[in-house]
Amino acid sequence: MWHGIIVTEPKTPNFTWITVINTPNKSQKLNFKVTEFLQSASALSNAPADFGCEVAFAGRSNAGKSSAINALTGNTKLARTSRTPGRTQLINFFTVADQIRLVDLPGYGFAKVPLKVKQEWNKQLERYLQLRQSLKGLILLMDIRHPLKDYDRQMIEWAVKSEMPVHILLTKSDKLKRGPAKSALFAVQKELQKHERWISVQLFSSHSHEGMDELQRTLNWWLTLPDENVAPIEDTQDE
């Protein structure tokens, strides 16, 4: 369970991350197609050195995290997918460029795992989320047909208290017709409106690649902007 998360010292936010979250980045673009597996870690203590920038993908075991990473990188074998939710219980790191990483977190709420194991993994995930200085934001995935479950709300509550930017992917959007999909998007946006300073939401499908451009744009900003505060970059897409 995520009820045990205790926020001690929130990270100092870089407000630029939020200001430009939906602004096209014309100066810097990462090539996610060259992403390679770096290593797995069972705990923060054996994770890669805490330098550079990384964005973590989080979500319930059946939300489609691995499929989203595979679609993003164009490599169907990069992140493990399984018919058994929660099979992957390691923190997996992938290198996009020098000192720039994507991180696949274990699916929270994973089933068929002994309680003692769940408790240990919750502790390790809490340590990662609280202490990892190179973590610039969370991509939180939710099945569009079952959004905002208890675990999702707990993750959002932690992120808001910690002033950690969150970009939500409502996955498997191709499973719904356009009208219901848009309605689901608006419903989630409305419920989280009070947190709009830290949270953004979009439709996403690993199958049809709907929303891929928006996801890439967000990742580009989070992973390539310098750590020091800079002036917001104006949207010049109509120039």
N, C-alpha and C positions, 0 to 999 in steps of 0.2 A: 504494500500500500504506500501511497505517497503522503499519507497524513503526517509522517514523521519529519518532513522537511522543515528545517529551522533556518531562517535567514539570519545570518550573523552580521556581516559587513557587506551591504550591497555594493556591487561594482559601480564605479563612477561612470555614468552614461556618457556616450558621445552623441550629442543631440543631432549631429549630422546624419547618423544612420537613419533616424526617423524622418528628418526633413526631406531626404531625397529618396526614400524607399521606393517610390513609384515614378521616379524620374529617369528617363533613358540615359545610360552612361555611354557617351560617344567616344570618350578619351581612353577608356580602359575596358577591355573585354577579355574575359578568360575563355580559354578553349577547354570546355569540359570533356571533350572527346578524347583528350589525352590523359584523363584521370587514371591513376594506377593505385592498386592496393598497397598500402604502406605497412600496416601491422594491426594486430588485434591486441587488446589489453583487457585483463581480468580485473584491473583496478587502476586508479589514478597513478599509483606508484610505478606502474610499468607501462604507462602511456608515453607517446613521443614527447620530446622536450617541449616545454610550454613556451614556444616562441612563434612569432608570425600570427596568422589569422586562421580561424576555423569556424565553420557553421555546422551545427549538429541537427540531424534529422531525428525527431522524436514522434512517438505516437503509440496507440494501442497496437497489439500484436497483429491485428488483421487490417490495419489501416493502409497497408501498401507502401511502407517505407522503402524496402529493397527494390520494389518495382519502379518507384519514382527515381531512385538513384540510378538504376540501370537505364531508364529512359533518358534521363538527363545526360548521361555520359555516353549513350549509344552503345553500351556494352551489356548484353543480357546476362553475362556471367560474372560481372564485377561484384555486385552485392548478392549474397545468397538469398534465394527465395525458397519458400517451403509451403507445402499444403498444411503443415502443422504449425499454427501460430506459436511464436515464442521459442522456436527452435534455436535461434541465434541468441546467445546470452552473453556475448562479449561486446565490448566497445570497439568498433571497427573504424580504422582511420584510413583515409584515401588522400593521396597527393594530387592536387590539381596543377600546382606550379610550386616553385621554390618557397617553402614556408607558408603555403596556402593549402588548406585541407578541408575535406568534407568528413563528417563523422556520423556513423550509423549507430545510434544508441539501441540497446536491447528494447524490444517492445514491452511497454509496461502493461501490467495486468496479464502477463503470459500465464497460460494454463498448464496443468500437469507438471508442475514443479513443486517440490516439497517446500513447505512454509519457511523452513530455515534457510533454504537457498534463496527464496524470494526476499527475505529480510536482508540477507547479505548483499544481494544485488541492488536493492533499494538504497542501502547505505553507500555502496560504491557510486551509484548514479548521483545521489545527493552530493557526494564529495566532488564529483566531476563538475556538476552544474554550479556549485557554489565557489569552487576554488580555481577552476580553469581560467586563467587570465587571457588566453588567446581566443576564447570563445566570444564571438561577436554577435551571435544571434541564434535563434531557434527556428527551424522549419517544423511546424507542428502539423502532423497529418491526421485527418479524420475522415472516415467513410461518410460521404455526403448523405447517405441514407440513415446514418446514426451519429450525428454530430454532438459535441458537447456532453459526453458521458462524464461520470464522476472523475475518472483519472484525468481527462482532458481539462476539466475545470480546476483540478488541483495543480496541474502543470501551469495553467494560465495564471492562477493566483500566485504561485511562486514567482513566475516571471515578472509579473507586475510589481510585486514587492521588491524584487531584486533589480528592477529597472532594466530588464533584459528584453530587447526587441524580439517580437514573435511574428512570423509570417505563416498564416494558416493555409494549408492546402486542403480543400474539400475534395478528396480523391474519389475516383470511380464516377466522375460526373457523366461519363458516357452511359451509365446505367439508368439515367433519368432523361426524360425529354427536356427540351430547352426550357420550357415554362417552369416546371417543377424544380429544375436545377437552379434557375435564377431565384425562385422563391426561397429555396433553402439557403442560398447565398445571402439574400437580403435579411433573412431571419437571424442568421448567425451574426451578421454585421450589426444589426439593430441591438441584439442582446449584448454585444461587446463594445457598443458605442462609447461607453464611459471609459473604456481603456484604449480608445483610438490613438492616443499618443504613442502607445507601445505596440499595438497589434493591428495587423492588416490581414485581409482574407481574400482568397480567390478560388475559382473553380479550377480543377486539375484532373487530367486523365492520362495515366501512363500509356493507355492503349491508343487513344486518338491524338495524344500530345496537346490536347487543349490546355491552355494556360502555361505552356512551356516557356514562351518568351517572357512572360511576367516573372516566372520563377527565376530564370536566368538573369533578368535585370536586377532583381533583388539581391541575388547572390553576388553579382558583379560589384554592386555598391558595398555590400557588407565586407567583402573579401579584399577589395582593392583600395578603398579610401584609407588615407593615413590615420594614425591613431590620434593625432593632435586635432583640436577643434579647428575647423575651417569654415569659411562662409558657405552657405547653401549654394548649390549650383543651380542656375536657372534652367528651366525646361526650354530648350531651343529646337524642339523637334519640328516646329513649323517654319523654321528659317530656311 
